[in-house]
Amino acid sequence: MKDLLSYIATSLVTKPEAVLIDEHTDGGNVNLTLTVDPTDMGLIIGKSGATIRAIRKLLTVRAIAENVRVNLQLSEPEGSVAPEASEPTPIEEK
């Protein structure tokens, strides 16, 4: 599982050296945590989450073949800042 995820993630990102995958196996469950460079988060998530959903589906297909369950978490990279709620800009009247 880890090898498949590593191949997919490093192929997508611009900084493959920053890809970290943590794998924990608990009986028939495989828990994967993917951490990428903050600038590559958008590439992994994709438009409306389509890319991360596709990656999860590929891992699920592999998990079915290996008779296990898989869970993929995308980790917030260190140093990333959550966007703050911005105040609406006033509309100027003409």
Secondary structure as UniProt FT lines:
FT   HELIX           2..12
FT   HELIX           16..18
FT   STRAND          20..26
FT   TURN            27..28
FT   STRAND          29..35
FT   HELIX           38..40
FT   HELIX           41..45
FT   HELIX           47..49
FT   HELIX           50..66
FT   STRAND          69..74
FT   TURN            78..79
//
